[in-house]
Structure formats: structure tokens, C-alpha cells
């Protein structure tokens, strides 16, 4: 699927692999909640199927179970991974990150310290006694849109001190409040970073180059009398849009964070944030390098739980199958990482949304979210069923690449084809990048070509994992899988440069093959 075709108001659209044959998608629910999804698909010529038994190429739904993966065909894609609640539920996310911090005390603190209640109630009360001046923020485990969130300062009032005991018995999470946020003209803000994962084995992560900066609508102060002021301390759009001080962004500023009339909108793009940082002498690129590190570490922490959820069903596609096989590539997911930046330009993970809003109720939202949807669908590559492709007189993609698995690749495939993926991964991990690539099996090269072809369709998404620097994350995996080792070694050896030169030799037309290096 190509991401560069003009002809829509966005300048790109989802493109079918095979023209002339209907391609179907299923959107759960009778009424589309997010028009950015359905309109992008329908403009590309896909047909919405009302019956989930139809031969769909894409299922956009709210939840995926391991059982739903059984019987999926090679061409079908689903917009969630089983077990994503490990990221989306605040109690489970805190538990996963705490476990990683215990294993790696240095360098893994990506979220404010916190406690899962009522499980950790005693530990939280002890922490309050140790630091009575601390301010805490309580959230429900599965809440959304800032609902029921509250700040607690035990030293401020006897009422708050009593609330600590009450909250200890209530299901939720409590985290230390980041009291020194970076401010924009005196206002607190957070970032909605859109992250696309197309596989957990091997782990393949892309970040959208655009995102949303969400500002509070009252000037920030840590005066204890303001802790109940939600439009000061909470940056959720769903809360601040009702404030009389909210200023909509008409997306006509050309990079400047100020609207045409000189007012400051309450929601910015990342381009506008970059403009602001440059004007104030702040290092935007350094901040986002830290944010990408935070994202990668968070996903590595959740990877075992998500793979385990998919393996609950004995015949689940992700249970004991060769990494990179068809069954591990049916799912993809768009995550909304909410990140707070403190005054030292350190990012803190607030939460991960596994159902980020794709509502396009402003010109800014429409541009960013519509582009995100189109680029994501192009990245995962929507395809026809195999027999439909044959009827259209076109072969399926895996067959068309066999000529690329030749020469040194074919020779390398003979050496260790009988070894188990675990044994081969351990052997490759100990090799230099060049030696590892020279010994890749045919299965390893299929993983490489899948990743390479995929990236050629990425549009405004940018790969942050794997990368040439992925070795520094290898220690964090419970076990670095065969697929992760293969792609890491390939990027360490230079990534797509080898394939680009080979393609140029094979393709006399001189057409460019996509692919670009990215990473933290």
C-alpha cells in the first residue's frame, strides 16, 4: 500500500493493493464513532461490511480476544492486540513498570512513583508519613477523560489526611504528583504522542511525527487552595474544553503557536511546540529522544503480558509459533501515550490510552488524526484475500519477493535452518552485525524484507524500534526473541542500504524503494 497518492484533502490516502476487486472492512457498532477511520477507508474504495462473517480485510473493533485470532486468514488485520489492557489499565501498567524498576533500579523510572490500591495501601500510608508535604494524584484503574481524578495533600488539611485512609480501601491507583511541570506562558500542559505497534514479536514500533499539546486553561500554581481546580491541574481536553477560557486551534498558524488574532490556543500541534521551544531556547529534539526512550521501555515492560494473553488459547496464533509467521502479524494498534514534561525537560508517562480518541472536531484534530489513520493503515498494508488476488490476475506479495532471497541469503539459509529459533537467536546475538547478517536463514530474510517493505509505506510515521542502537534495550527483554535479534543485527549492519543497492541493480527503471533509518 502506498502512502503518497494525491487526490484527497490530506494529500494521501489508503491505497488498495489490488484494484478492480472489492475490499471489505468491518467497523464494530452501528454508527461510526470516528469518521477519520471510515471516511479514509471509503475514500480508498473499501466497502463497509455489516456482517462480521464477510470476507473482510480489516476489522476495527474495541477489543480482541485470543479466540478471535483463530482461523484468521493471511490478509486480515485487526486494530488491537489481545492483552493490551496491560498497558491501558493504570493498575496493571504501574505494576509492570514497578517490576521493571525492581529489576533495573537505574534508568527505568519512566512514570511517577505510585501505588495500586487497595493492594499497596499500607505502603502508600508509610510513604505519606515519610514525606508529609508530598501531593498525590488518585485515579480510577480504568477511568477516561479525567473522570473522578483528584489531588490529595495530607499535610494541607485534616480532610485530606482522612481521605488517605478512605482511598486506601478504594480500588484505584495513586501517584506522586509532578509539582514542577514545564509551563507554557504559565500554563501546565501535557503531550498526546501517537504510537503505532505493528508487531510484538519482533517488536516494531513507530511514532507519529505530529501529535497534540494540551494546555490547561488556568495559570498554574501549587498553592494548596487550588488543588481542587481541575482546569489548572488537569490538562485533559475533555475537561478544559468546557472552560470559558478555552481557545480553539483553527490550524492556520503556519507553525506559530499564536492564533491569527494573537491569542494562545488551548491545543497545539507538535510543530507549534517546536516553534515555541526554539523561541525560548529549549531543546525539542533532546526532549523527544527521551520520550521515545520512555515509549520503548514501556512497551518492553508490557510485551510478556501481551504475548501471554495471546497464548491463553492453546491454539492461539501467538502461542509457540515461529516469530514473524503469518499469525503474529494480523494485529496492530494505535496507542495514545500521555506524557508530562517537568521543568528539567524530563518526560513522565502519565498513562497509555489503548482507545485514543480519533474524533475530529477541530481543523487541528482533523489534520493530525486523519493523517495518522491513513498512514497507519498504509503501514500495516491492507490486502485482498489470496483467491481474490488470483482472480484479479495478480500474485500475492510473499510470492513476488522470492527473487530477492538469492545469492548470499540463500547460502546462509542452508547453514542453520534446522536449529530452533531460540538457539539461532542466541548464536546471532553473539556475532558481529556483519557476520550475523551473512548467516541469516531464509526465514530471517523474510522478517527483514517484511520490515523493509513495511517501512517504505510509513508516511509520516517514524520507526523508533528496532534501530541501529537497539542493543541497549536487549537486556530489558525477558528473552530477546529470534525476530528481535534478526532485526537488531540487520539495523546494526546498516539496515536498508544493502537492499536499496540490490533493488537498484535488479530494477532497471531506477524506481526508489522506501526505507529510512530511524530510532531513538
SULHU-V895130 format. One record per backbone hydrogen bond with DSSP energy under -1.0 kcal/mol. NH is the residue of the N-H (numbers start at 1). CO is the residue of the C=O. E is the energy in kcal/mol with one decimal. If there is no record, write none. Layout:
nh:NH co:CO e:E
nh:NH co:CO e:E
This chain:
nh:11 co:8 e:-1.2
nh:25 co:47 e:-2.2
nh:26 co:58 e:-2.9
nh:28 co:60 e:-2.6
nh:37 co:34 e:-1.2
nh:38 co:34 e:-1.3
nh:39 co:35 e:-2.5
nh:41 co:37 e:-2.0
nh:42 co:38 e:-2.7
nh:43 co:39 e:-2.5
nh:45 co:42 e:-1.4
nh:46 co:41 e:-2.1
nh:47 co:23 e:-3.1
nh:49 co:25 e:-3.1
nh:54 co:51 e:-2.1
nh:56 co:54 e:-2.2
nh:57 co:24 e:-3.6
nh:58 co:24 e:-1.1
nh:59 co:77 e:-2.5
nh:60 co:26 e:-3.2
nh:69 co:66 e:-1.1
nh:72 co:69 e:-1.8
nh:76 co:73 e:-1.4
nh:77 co:57 e:-2.0
nh:78 co:330 e:-2.4
nh:79 co:59 e:-1.5
nh:84 co:81 e:-1.3
nh:86 co:83 e:-2.0
nh:87 co:84 e:-2.0
nh:88 co:84 e:-2.1
nh:89 co:85 e:-2.7
nh:90 co:141 e:-2.6
nh:93 co:89 e:-2.5
nh:94 co:90 e:-2.2
nh:95 co:91 e:-1.9
nh:96 co:92 e:-2.4
nh:97 co:93 e:-2.5
nh:98 co:94 e:-2.5
nh:99 co:95 e:-2.1
nh:100 co:96 e:-1.8
nh:101 co:97 e:-2.2
nh:102 co:98 e:-1.9
nh:103 co:99 e:-1.6
nh:104 co:100 e:-2.6
nh:110 co:108 e:-1.5
nh:115 co:174 e:-2.7
nh:117 co:172 e:-2.9
nh:120 co:116 e:-3.7
nh:121 co:118 e:-1.8
nh:124 co:120 e:-2.4
nh:125 co:121 e:-2.4
nh:126 co:122 e:-2.1
nh:127 co:123 e:-2.0
nh:128 co:124 e:-2.4
nh:129 co:125 e:-1.9
nh:130 co:126 e:-1.9
nh:131 co:127 e:-2.0
nh:134 co:131 e:-1.8
nh:136 co:152 e:-3.1
nh:137 co:175 e:-2.9
nh:138 co:150 e:-3.1
nh:139 co:173 e:-2.8
nh:147 co:144 e:-1.8
nh:149 co:146 e:-1.3
nh:150 co:138 e:-1.8
nh:152 co:136 e:-3.2
nh:156 co:153 e:-2.0
nh:161 co:157 e:-1.9
nh:162 co:158 e:-2.1
nh:163 co:159 e:-1.8
nh:164 co:160 e:-1.3
nh:166 co:162 e:-1.5
nh:167 co:163 e:-3.3
nh:168 co:164 e:-1.8
nh:169 co:166 e:-1.1
nh:170 co:167 e:-1.5
nh:172 co:117 e:-1.9
nh:173 co:139 e:-2.8
nh:174 co:115 e:-2.3
nh:175 co:137 e:-2.2
nh:176 co:113 e:-2.7
nh:177 co:135 e:-2.8
nh:179 co:177 e:-1.1
nh:182 co:341 e:-2.9
nh:184 co:187 e:-2.7
nh:187 co:184 e:-1.7
nh:190 co:214 e:-1.8
nh:191 co:339 e:-2.8
nh:192 co:212 e:-2.9
nh:193 co:337 e:-3.0
nh:195 co:335 e:-2.6
nh:196 co:206 e:-3.0
nh:197 co:333 e:-2.4
nh:198 co:204 e:-1.7
nh:204 co:199 e:-2.2
nh:205 co:465 e:-3.3
nh:206 co:196 e:-2.8
nh:207 co:462 e:-2.7
nh:208 co:194 e:-2.9
nh:209 co:460 e:-1.7
nh:212 co:192 e:-1.8
nh:213 co:268 e:-2.7
nh:214 co:190 e:-2.5
nh:215 co:266 e:-2.3
nh:216 co:188 e:-2.8
nh:217 co:231 e:-1.6
nh:218 co:231 e:-1.3
nh:220 co:186 e:-2.9
nh:226 co:223 e:-2.4
nh:229 co:226 e:-2.7
nh:230 co:228 e:-1.2
nh:232 co:229 e:-1.4
nh:233 co:229 e:-1.8
nh:234 co:230 e:-2.3
nh:240 co:236 e:-2.4
nh:241 co:237 e:-2.5
nh:242 co:239 e:-1.0
nh:243 co:240 e:-1.6
nh:246 co:243 e:-1.7
nh:256 co:253 e:-1.3
nh:259 co:263 e:-3.0
nh:262 co:259 e:-2.2
nh:266 co:247 e:-3.2
nh:268 co:213 e:-2.7
nh:273 co:269 e:-1.7
nh:274 co:270 e:-2.8
nh:275 co:271 e:-2.0
nh:276 co:272 e:-2.1
nh:277 co:273 e:-3.0
nh:278 co:274 e:-2.6
nh:279 co:275 e:-2.0
nh:280 co:276 e:-1.7
nh:281 co:278 e:-1.1
nh:282 co:277 e:-2.9
nh:284 co:282 e:-1.1
nh:287 co:283 e:-1.7
nh:288 co:284 e:-2.3
nh:289 co:285 e:-1.8
nh:290 co:286 e:-1.6
nh:291 co:287 e:-2.1
nh:292 co:288 e:-2.3
nh:293 co:289 e:-1.7
nh:294 co:290 e:-2.2
nh:295 co:291 e:-2.4
nh:296 co:292 e:-2.4
nh:297 co:293 e:-2.3
nh:298 co:294 e:-2.1
nh:299 co:295 e:-2.3
nh:300 co:296 e:-2.3
nh:301 co:297 e:-1.9
nh:302 co:298 e:-1.4
nh:303 co:299 e:-1.4
nh:306 co:302 e:-2.2
nh:307 co:303 e:-2.4
nh:308 co:304 e:-2.4
nh:309 co:305 e:-2.1
nh:310 co:306 e:-1.7
nh:312 co:309 e:-1.1
nh:316 co:313 e:-2.7
nh:319 co:316 e:-2.0
nh:324 co:201 e:-1.1
nh:325 co:322 e:-1.9
nh:328 co:325 e:-1.4
nh:329 co:326 e:-1.8
nh:332 co:78 e:-1.9
nh:333 co:197 e:-2.0
nh:335 co:195 e:-3.5
nh:336 co:353 e:-2.5
nh:337 co:193 e:-3.0
nh:338 co:351 e:-2.6
nh:339 co:191 e:-2.4
nh:340 co:348 e:-2.8
nh:342 co:346 e:-2.4
nh:343 co:180 e:-2.7
nh:345 co:342 e:-2.2
nh:348 co:340 e:-3.0
nh:349 co:110 e:-3.1
nh:350 co:338 e:-3.1
nh:351 co:338 e:-1.1
nh:353 co:336 e:-2.8
nh:366 co:362 e:-2.7
nh:367 co:363 e:-2.1
nh:368 co:364 e:-2.3
nh:369 co:365 e:-2.7
nh:370 co:366 e:-1.8
nh:371 co:367 e:-1.6
nh:372 co:368 e:-1.9
nh:373 co:369 e:-2.4
nh:374 co:370 e:-2.4
nh:375 co:371 e:-2.8
nh:376 co:372 e:-2.2
nh:377 co:373 e:-2.5
nh:378 co:374 e:-2.3
nh:379 co:375 e:-2.2
nh:380 co:376 e:-2.3
nh:381 co:377 e:-1.3
nh:389 co:385 e:-2.2
nh:390 co:386 e:-2.0
nh:391 co:387 e:-2.2
nh:392 co:388 e:-1.5
nh:393 co:390 e:-1.5
nh:394 co:389 e:-2.8
nh:399 co:396 e:-1.0
nh:400 co:396 e:-1.1
nh:402 co:399 e:-1.1
nh:404 co:401 e:-2.0
nh:405 co:402 e:-1.3
nh:406 co:404 e:-1.3
nh:409 co:406 e:-1.8
nh:411 co:407 e:-2.0
nh:412 co:408 e:-2.6
nh:413 co:409 e:-1.7
nh:414 co:411 e:-1.1
nh:419 co:416 e:-1.2
nh:424 co:420 e:-2.8
nh:425 co:421 e:-2.7
nh:426 co:422 e:-2.1
nh:427 co:423 e:-2.0
nh:428 co:424 e:-2.8
nh:429 co:425 e:-2.4
nh:431 co:428 e:-1.7
nh:436 co:432 e:-2.7
nh:437 co:433 e:-2.4
nh:438 co:434 e:-2.0
nh:439 co:435 e:-1.0
nh:440 co:437 e:-1.5
nh:445 co:441 e:-2.1
nh:446 co:442 e:-1.9
nh:447 co:443 e:-1.7
nh:448 co:444 e:-2.0
nh:449 co:445 e:-2.9
nh:450 co:446 e:-2.3
nh:451 co:447 e:-2.3
nh:452 co:448 e:-2.7
nh:453 co:449 e:-3.0
nh:454 co:450 e:-2.4
nh:455 co:451 e:-2.1
nh:456 co:452 e:-1.3
nh:457 co:454 e:-1.7
nh:458 co:455 e:-1.7
nh:461 co:458 e:-2.3
nh:462 co:207 e:-2.5
nh:464 co:205 e:-2.4
nh:465 co:205 e:-1.6
nh:470 co:467 e:-1.8
nh:472 co:469 e:-1.2
nh:473 co:470 e:-1.9
nh:474 co:471 e:-1.2
nh:476 co:473 e:-1.4
nh:477 co:474 e:-1.0
nh:485 co:481 e:-2.4
nh:486 co:482 e:-2.6
nh:487 co:483 e:-2.2
nh:488 co:484 e:-2.1
nh:489 co:485 e:-2.8
nh:490 co:486 e:-2.2
nh:491 co:487 e:-2.2
nh:492 co:488 e:-2.5
nh:493 co:489 e:-1.8
nh:494 co:491 e:-1.4
nh:495 co:490 e:-2.7
nh:497 co:494 e:-1.4
nh:500 co:496 e:-2.7
nh:501 co:497 e:-2.0
nh:502 co:498 e:-2.0
nh:503 co:499 e:-2.9
nh:504 co:500 e:-2.2
nh:505 co:501 e:-1.6
nh:506 co:502 e:-1.7
nh:507 co:503 e:-2.4
nh:510 co:507 e:-1.9
